[in-house]
Amino acid sequence: MERARWQVSVVLAIALVSVSATAWAGIDYGPWLTGVTQNAITVKWGSADAAGMVEYGATDALGQEADTVYANGVQEADLTSLATGTRYYYRVTSGGDTSDIHSFLTAPDENAAFHFAVISDTQGDISVYHSIAEALLPTEPEFVLHNGDLVSYPFLDSQWTNFWSVTDLVAGDAPYFPVRGNHDGLPGGKQHFELYWSDPMNEGTVSRSSYSFQYGNTYFVALDINEPYFAGSAQHQWLEDQLAYAKSLPSVKHCIVHAHFPPYSCSHHGNDPDVLAFRASVTPLFEKYDIDLYMSGHDHTYQRSVVNGLTYLVTGCSASDQYDCNPQAWTVVCEKTANYSYIVIDGDEISVEAHRPDNSLIDSFTIDHNYHGDVDDDTVDDDVTDDDATDDDAIDDDATDDDVDDDATDDDGGDDDAGGCGC
C-alpha cells in the first residue's frame, strides 16, 4: 500500500510539473518579423504557451495591443493600419516571459531611399553565421533577404535551436525574407518554412514559399527551387506574371529576383544539371523583362557575374565550408570566402557592397537602371564577350556601358563590366 501511494504521488508530481512548465513556458525563441509592407507587419515567436500578447506603438511607451493566433508552438500577430515609412516599437509576452523592446520600419513610399542586407546558407557551423550577424548589425538593415539553406537537416530540432540562437540577434528588428534551398527541401524543410515564414504575401501564390512584395520603389520576387520552375510550370508562369505586373506599376523603378540556385556560377555547383536547367528556364524571362539584379546562394563563395547586361550575385554565404573559384567569361569577381552584402537603393541607383565576416570589403558596384524600359522580345544574345562600343547586352569592355559601374576590382581604368577574378 505504501509503495502504491508513493507511485501515485510521483505521477501526480510529474503531472503538476508538466502542467506548470506548459503554463509558464514563456518565450522559447524570437520574436522575429516578416511580411512588412507600408501599413502592416507580422510578428512571430516560439512558445509552448497558447496565450500571448503583443504591445506596440510609435514610441517605446507602446500603448497598443494586437491579437495573437497560436499554432504548432508559434505565436503570430498581424499589426495593421500602420503609417508608411515609420518606426514602431514592440514587445511580446508569453507565459512568464516578456521580450525586450524591439523596433522596425514600415516600408517607405517610392520616393524614399532604403537599405537591406543579404545572407545565405546559414547551415553548418553556426559560428560563421554568428560572425556575419554581428558584422551586419551596425548597418541596421531595414530587412534581410536570405537566399536559402537555412539549416542542413531541417528534421533535426537541434539545428533549428542553433539557427534561432543567431537569427534572434537580427530578425526581431529586421524582417526576414527567405527562400527555400536544396537543404530546405529535405524532410521537415517545407513544414518549418511555412510555420516560420508564411505570411499574407503568400496568399494566392503557386506555393507558400514563392512570394513577391514591393518595398519602396523596388519589386522583389522570391522563387522556390524545390517547386517546378521549367517553362510551362505554374511557378514559371507566376514568375512571368510578376515581372510583367511590376513593369506595369508606375511606382516601381527596380525589380530584384532571388532564389537559391545561381544561374551562372564559376564554382562547385556551376555545372550541376539542376542548376543548368534552372538557368535555361528562368534567365530568358530575366532578359525579356530586363530585371535589375538576381541574387542567390548555393555555391559557398562571393561571385558577381554579368551576362547579357544583367548582374548575377552569389552572396551571403554563412557556411563553414567555402568553395573554389574557376573564373568563366562572365565572371567579374569571385572569392572563396564567407560574406554578406549590404545594398542601398536610392532613385535609379542600386549600390552594392559585399563584405567578409570581418567587415573588410570584397566588392562594390552600382547599377544605374530603370525597370520601366520596354519588354525585349529578343531574349537571347549569344555574344557574351563583346568588345564593341555600343552593345550593352554583353560583358562589354567599352567605356560607355553604364549598366554596371564603380567596379572596385577593375584594373583597366575604364572597364566596368570586364571579367576578372579576386580568387
Secondary structure per residue as TSV (DSSP state, phi and psi in degrees):
chain	resnum	aa	ss	phi	psi
A	1	M	-	360.0	-45.4
A	2	E	H	-60.0	-42.5
A	3	R	H	-63.3	-39.5
A	4	A	H	-63.1	-44.5
A	5	R	H	-60.7	-40.3
A	6	W	H	-62.8	-41.9
A	7	Q	H	-64.4	-42.6
A	8	V	H	-62.1	-41.8
A	9	S	H	-61.9	-41.3
A	10	V	H	-63.6	-44.7
A	11	V	H	-60.3	-45.9
A	12	L	H	-62.9	-39.8
A	13	A	H	-63.4	-43.8
A	14	I	H	-62.3	-42.3
A	15	A	H	-62.3	-42.7
A	16	L	H	-65.1	-41.5
A	17	V	H	-61.4	-41.3
A	18	S	H	-63.5	-46.8
A	19	V	H	-62.7	-43.7
A	20	S	H	-61.4	-42.1
A	21	A	H	-63.3	-38.2
A	22	T	H	-69.7	-43.4
A	23	A	H	-65.4	-28.8
A	24	W	T	-119.1	36.7
A	25	A	-	-62.9	-34.7
A	26	G	-	73.2	-153.5
A	27	I	-	-100.1	115.9
A	28	D	-	-81.8	-39.6
A	29	Y	E	-160.2	161.3
A	30	G	E	90.7	-169.5
A	31	P	E	-78.0	162.3
A	32	W	E	-137.2	164.3
A	33	L	E	-119.1	147.6
A	34	T	E	-157.5	167.8
A	35	G	-	68.4	31.5
A	36	V	-	-72.4	136.7
A	37	T	-	-130.9	-170.8
A	38	Q	S	-66.1	-25.8
A	39	N	S	-130.6	8.4
A	40	A	-	-156.8	162.6
A	41	I	E	-158.7	155.7
A	42	T	E	-110.5	130.4
A	43	V	E	-110.3	132.6
A	44	K	E	-133.1	156.5
A	45	W	E	-159.2	156.1
A	46	G	E	-89.5	133.6
A	47	S	-	-163.3	145.0
A	48	A	S	-86.5	-2.1
A	49	D	-	-92.2	128.1
A	50	A	S	-77.1	-11.0
A	51	A	-	-105.9	140.0
A	52	G	E	-156.3	169.2
A	53	M	E	-150.7	143.1
A	54	V	E	-119.1	126.0
A	55	E	E	-107.3	139.9
A	56	Y	E	-154.5	166.4
A	57	G	E	177.3	174.3
A	58	A	S	-79.2	-6.9
A	59	T	S	-132.0	170.7
A	60	D	T	-75.2	3.1
A	61	A	T	-78.1	-12.0
A	62	L	-	61.7	-120.1
A	63	G	-	108.8	-14.6
A	64	Q	E	-120.7	155.5
A	65	E	E	-126.9	151.5
A	66	A	E	-125.5	144.3
A	67	D	-	-68.9	151.0
A	68	T	-	-121.0	155.7
A	69	V	E	-121.1	136.7
A	70	Y	E	-116.2	133.1
A	71	A	E	-158.8	132.1
A	72	N	T	52.5	40.9
A	73	G	T	82.2	10.4
A	74	V	E	-128.1	129.9
A	75	Q	E	-91.7	143.9
A	76	E	E	-140.9	138.5
A	77	A	E	-138.0	133.2
A	78	D	E	-100.0	117.4
A	79	L	E	-93.1	122.6
A	80	T	-	-125.5	174.0
A	81	S	S	58.6	37.5
A	82	L	-	-88.1	160.4
A	83	A	-	-85.2	146.3
A	84	T	T	-68.1	139.2
A	85	G	T	57.3	39.7
A	86	T	-	-123.7	141.6
A	87	R	E	-84.2	131.4
A	88	Y	E	-121.1	155.8
A	89	Y	E	-118.8	149.3
A	90	Y	E	-157.5	163.4
A	91	R	E	-150.0	157.7
A	92	V	E	-121.8	156.1
A	93	T	E	-135.8	133.8
A	94	S	E	-143.6	136.9
A	95	G	T	54.7	-128.1
A	96	G	T	-95.1	8.5
A	97	D	E	-108.5	140.5
A	98	T	E	-128.3	132.1
A	99	S	-	-74.1	168.5
A	100	D	-	-64.7	165.5
A	101	I	-	-80.1	124.1
A	102	H	E	-108.9	171.6
A	103	S	E	-143.7	163.0
A	104	F	E	-153.3	163.1
A	105	L	E	-107.5	134.0
A	106	T	-	-73.5	159.7
A	107	A	-	-61.7	141.6
A	108	P	-	-82.9	173.2
A	109	D	-	-77.2	177.8
A	110	E	T	-71.6	-7.2
A	111	N	T	-95.9	-7.4
A	112	A	S	-97.7	140.9
A	113	A	-	-73.0	155.4
A	114	F	E	-151.8	167.4
A	115	H	E	-143.8	151.8
A	116	F	E	-152.4	169.8
A	117	A	E	-116.5	156.9
A	118	V	E	-128.2	126.5
A	119	I	E	-130.4	173.4
A	120	S	B	-167.1	164.7
A	121	D	-	47.9	58.8
A	122	T	-	-84.8	10.8
A	123	Q	-	-78.3	169.6
A	124	G	S	86.7	-144.6
A	125	D	-	-62.3	109.7
A	126	I	H	-67.4	-16.2
A	127	S	H	-66.1	-30.8
A	128	V	H	-67.9	-46.6
A	129	Y	H	-58.0	-40.8
A	130	H	H	-61.9	-43.6
A	131	S	H	-64.7	-36.6
A	132	I	H	-70.9	-40.7
A	133	A	H	-59.3	-43.8
A	134	E	H	-64.3	-34.8
A	135	A	H	-71.4	-38.3
A	136	L	H	-85.1	-16.8
A	137	L	G	-54.8	-42.6
A	138	P	G	-63.1	-19.5
A	139	T	G	-76.0	-13.1
A	140	E	-	47.9	61.5
A	141	P	-	-62.3	144.1
A	142	E	S	-72.7	-28.7
A	143	F	-	-159.2	172.7
A	144	V	E	-129.9	127.0
A	145	L	E	-91.1	133.6
A	146	H	E	-117.8	121.9
A	147	N	-	-88.7	22.0
A	148	G	S	100.3	168.5
A	149	D	-	62.2	67.8
A	150	L	-	-66.1	-45.4
A	151	V	-	-136.0	167.0
A	152	S	S	-75.8	-46.3
A	153	Y	-	-130.3	91.2
A	154	P	T	-66.1	-8.5
A	155	F	T	-84.5	-2.7
A	156	L	-	-101.4	115.7
A	157	D	H	-60.0	-32.4
A	158	S	H	-61.8	-32.2
A	159	Q	H	-71.6	-35.3
A	160	W	H	-70.4	-34.0
A	161	T	H	-59.4	-45.2
A	162	N	H	-63.4	-43.8
A	163	F	H	-57.5	-48.1
A	164	W	H	-71.3	-26.0
A	165	S	H	-61.5	-27.5
A	166	V	H	-98.3	-43.6
A	167	T	H	-59.2	-31.8
A	168	D	T	-58.4	-24.2
A	169	L	T	-68.2	-26.2
A	170	V	T	-116.5	-46.3
A	171	A	T	-73.1	-9.7
A	172	G	T	-75.6	-17.3
A	173	D	T	-122.8	-12.2
A	174	A	S	-132.7	110.0
A	175	P	-	-54.6	138.8
A	176	Y	E	-96.5	139.0
A	177	F	E	-127.0	87.0
A	178	P	E	-93.5	161.6
A	179	V	-	-118.1	165.1
A	180	R	-	-87.0	133.5
A	181	G	-	-99.6	-173.5
A	182	N	S	-65.1	-36.4
A	183	H	G	-67.5	-31.5
A	184	D	G	-73.7	-6.0
A	185	G	G	-90.0	-4.5
A	186	L	S	-74.4	165.6
A	187	P	T	-50.8	132.7
A	188	G	T	91.8	-17.6
A	189	G	H	-67.1	-48.3
A	190	K	H	-65.3	-42.2
A	191	Q	H	-62.7	-44.7
A	192	H	H	-66.3	-40.7
A	193	F	H	-60.1	-47.8
A	194	E	H	-68.5	-32.5
A	195	L	H	-68.0	-43.2
A	196	Y	H	-84.0	-36.2
A	197	W	H	-118.4	-10.7
A	198	S	-	-61.4	136.9
A	199	D	-	-154.8	179.3
A	200	P	G	-57.8	-22.4
A	201	M	G	-68.0	-17.6
A	202	N	G	-81.2	-11.7
A	203	E	T	-65.7	129.4
A	204	G	T	83.1	2.8
A	205	T	S	-89.5	171.4
A	206	V	S	-70.5	-25.0
A	207	S	S	-151.7	161.6
A	208	R	T	-76.1	0.1
A	209	S	T	-115.0	12.0
A	210	S	-	-119.6	131.5
A	211	Y	E	-159.7	169.4
A	212	S	E	-143.5	157.8
A	213	F	E	-161.2	154.9
A	214	Q	E	-104.5	134.4
A	215	Y	E	-132.3	117.4
A	216	G	T	60.6	-129.4
A	217	N	T	-95.6	16.7
A	218	T	E	-123.5	137.2
A	219	Y	E	-105.4	124.5
A	220	F	E	-108.2	136.6
A	221	V	E	-125.2	125.9
A	222	A	E	-110.7	124.9
A	223	L	-	-108.5	154.9
A	224	D	-	-114.7	113.1
A	225	I	T	-73.8	-6.2
A	226	N	T	-88.4	-9.8
A	227	E	S	-101.4	149.7
A	228	P	-	-53.4	133.5
A	229	Y	-	-126.6	3.5
A	230	F	S	-72.2	159.4
A	231	A	T	-56.0	132.4
A	232	G	T	97.9	-14.8
A	233	S	S	-78.6	162.3
A	234	A	H	-63.2	-39.9
A	235	Q	H	-69.1	-38.0
A	236	H	H	-62.1	-44.6
A	237	Q	H	-66.0	-39.8
A	238	W	H	-61.2	-42.3
A	239	L	H	-58.3	-48.9
A	240	E	H	-63.1	-39.9
A	241	D	H	-60.1	-40.1
A	242	Q	H	-67.3	-42.3
A	243	L	H	-64.4	-40.5
A	244	A	H	-67.8	-41.2
A	245	Y	H	-62.1	-45.4
A	246	A	H	-59.7	-37.1
A	247	K	H	-63.5	-28.0
A	248	S	H	-84.4	-9.7
A	249	L	-	-90.2	116.2
A	250	P	T	-59.3	-26.3
A	251	S	T	-80.5	-7.3
A	252	V	-	-97.5	123.9
A	253	K	-	-108.6	-17.0
A	254	H	E	-138.2	152.6
A	255	C	E	-134.6	122.7
A	256	I	E	-121.6	131.5
A	257	V	E	-115.5	140.4
A	258	H	E	-138.4	145.9
A	259	A	-	-157.9	176.9
A	260	H	S	-78.2	-39.5
A	261	F	S	-78.3	137.7
A	262	P	-	-90.1	117.1
A	263	P	S	-59.2	-33.5
A	264	Y	S	-128.1	121.1
A	265	S	-	-146.5	141.6
A	266	C	S	-105.4	24.0
A	267	S	S	-123.4	-156.4
A	268	H	T	-52.9	-44.3
A	269	H	T	-98.5	7.9
A	270	G	T	-58.1	-32.6
A	271	N	T	-110.4	16.3
A	272	D	-	-62.5	139.9
A	273	P	H	-56.5	-39.6
A	274	D	H	-70.6	-32.8
A	275	V	H	-69.1	-43.1
A	276	L	H	-65.1	-36.3
A	277	A	H	-66.4	-38.3
A	278	F	H	-62.5	-44.6
A	279	R	H	-56.6	-49.4
A	280	A	H	-63.1	-29.8
A	281	S	H	-81.5	-44.2
A	282	V	H	-103.5	-28.2
A	283	T	H	-64.9	-32.1
A	284	P	H	-58.9	-34.6
A	285	L	H	-70.4	-40.0
A	286	F	H	-59.4	-41.3
A	287	E	H	-74.2	-38.3
A	288	K	H	-60.4	-43.4
A	289	Y	H	-96.9	-1.4
A	290	D	T	56.3	56.6
A	291	I	-	-64.8	163.9
A	292	D	S	-83.9	-39.9
A	293	L	E	-160.0	141.2
A	294	Y	E	-123.2	136.5
A	295	M	E	-130.2	144.8
A	296	S	E	-149.7	177.7
A	297	G	-	-124.8	-127.9
A	298	H	S	76.4	-57.1
A	299	D	S	-89.5	114.3
A	300	H	S	-75.8	73.4
A	301	T	S	-150.7	-179.5
A	302	Y	E	-109.7	130.1
A	303	Q	E	-140.3	140.0
A	304	R	E	-123.2	126.7
A	305	S	E	-127.3	149.4
A	306	V	E	-127.7	121.4
A	307	V	E	-133.4	124.8
A	308	N	T	50.2	42.0
A	309	G	T	82.1	-3.7
A	310	L	E	-105.4	144.1
A	311	T	E	-98.6	130.4
A	312	Y	E	-121.0	127.1
A	313	L	E	-114.2	138.0
A	314	V	E	-106.3	113.4
A	315	T	-	-153.3	157.2
A	316	G	-	97.9	8.9
A	317	C	B	-57.4	119.0
A	318	S	-	-114.5	14.5
A	319	A	-	-82.8	155.6
A	320	S	S	-79.8	-19.1
A	321	D	-	-107.2	118.4
A	322	Q	-	-104.7	152.8
A	323	Y	-	-103.6	161.7
A	324	D	-	-79.1	162.2
A	325	C	-	-106.2	143.3
A	326	N	-	-136.4	80.9
A	327	P	-	-51.7	139.0
A	328	Q	-	-113.2	179.8
A	329	A	T	-59.2	-30.1
A	330	W	T	-88.0	-6.7
A	331	T	E	-74.2	123.3
A	332	V	E	-95.9	-48.4
A	333	V	E	-142.0	138.2
A	334	C	E	-145.1	132.7
A	335	E	E	-142.4	135.7
A	336	K	-	-79.7	96.5
A	337	T	S	-166.7	153.0
A	338	A	-	-69.5	153.7
A	339	N	-	-167.5	167.7
A	340	Y	E	-144.2	160.8
A	341	S	E	-116.7	145.1
A	342	Y	E	-118.8	124.5
A	343	I	E	-126.6	132.1
A	344	V	E	-116.1	130.3
A	345	I	E	-117.8	121.7
A	346	D	E	-141.6	107.8
A	347	G	T	63.2	-127.4
A	348	D	T	-81.6	-4.4
A	349	E	E	-106.2	135.4
A	350	I	E	-113.7	113.5
A	351	S	E	-106.7	126.4
A	352	V	E	-120.1	133.6
A	353	E	E	-124.7	132.0
A	354	A	E	-109.2	131.7
A	355	H	E	-125.8	148.8
A	356	R	-	-78.5	169.9
A	357	P	T	-60.0	-24.4
A	358	D	T	-85.3	7.4
A	359	N	-	77.6	1.4
A	360	S	-	-68.4	150.7
A	361	L	E	-84.3	130.3
A	362	I	E	-93.6	-45.6
A	363	D	E	-158.6	148.9
A	364	S	E	-147.3	142.5
A	365	F	E	-161.7	165.4
A	366	T	E	-130.1	134.9
A	367	I	E	-105.5	122.0
A	368	D	E	-107.8	104.8
A	369	H	-	-157.3	146.0
A	370	N	-	-121.5	123.1
A	371	Y	T	-68.5	-8.5
A	372	H	T	-85.4	25.4
A	373	G	S	-73.1	170.6
A	374	D	-	-68.5	151.1
A	375	V	-	-72.3	130.9
A	376	D	-	-94.7	112.7
A	377	D	S	-75.7	-19.3
A	378	D	-	-92.5	89.6
A	379	T	-	-90.2	-4.6
A	380	V	-	-116.2	126.4
A	381	D	-	-127.9	111.6
A	382	D	-	-75.0	-16.6
A	383	D	-	-86.5	106.2
A	384	V	S	-106.3	6.2
A	385	T	S	-136.0	32.6
A	386	D	-	-60.6	149.5
A	387	D	-	-130.9	28.2
A	388	D	-	-84.3	174.2
A	389	A	S	-93.8	0.6
A	390	T	S	-129.0	-16.2
A	391	D	-	-83.1	113.5
A	392	D	-	-98.6	5.8
A	393	D	S	-97.5	18.8
A	394	A	S	-139.0	-178.2
A	395	I	-	-85.9	75.0
A	396	D	-	-70.4	156.3
A	397	D	-	-123.2	36.8
A	398	D	S	-94.5	170.9
A	399	A	S	-93.1	-0.4
A	400	T	-	-108.0	-7.0
A	401	D	-	-75.0	113.8
A	402	D	-	-112.2	20.0
A	403	D	S	-63.8	-37.6
A	404	V	S	-137.7	129.9
A	405	D	B	-139.3	-180.0
A	406	D	-	59.3	44.2
A	407	D	-	-77.6	109.3
A	408	A	T	-67.4	-14.2
A	409	T	T	-99.8	-4.7
A	410	D	-	-66.4	146.8
A	411	D	-	-127.0	19.4
A	412	D	S	-108.3	-1.1
A	413	G	S	84.9	-22.6
A	414	G	S	-143.0	-12.0
A	415	D	-	-84.5	113.5
A	416	D	S	-99.1	-4.8
A	417	D	S	-127.3	-1.1
A	418	A	-	-71.2	154.6
A	419	G	-	-78.2	142.1
A	420	G	-	-160.8	175.5
A	421	C	-	-145.1	130.1
A	422	G	-	-101.2	40.6
A	423	C	-	-62.1	360.0
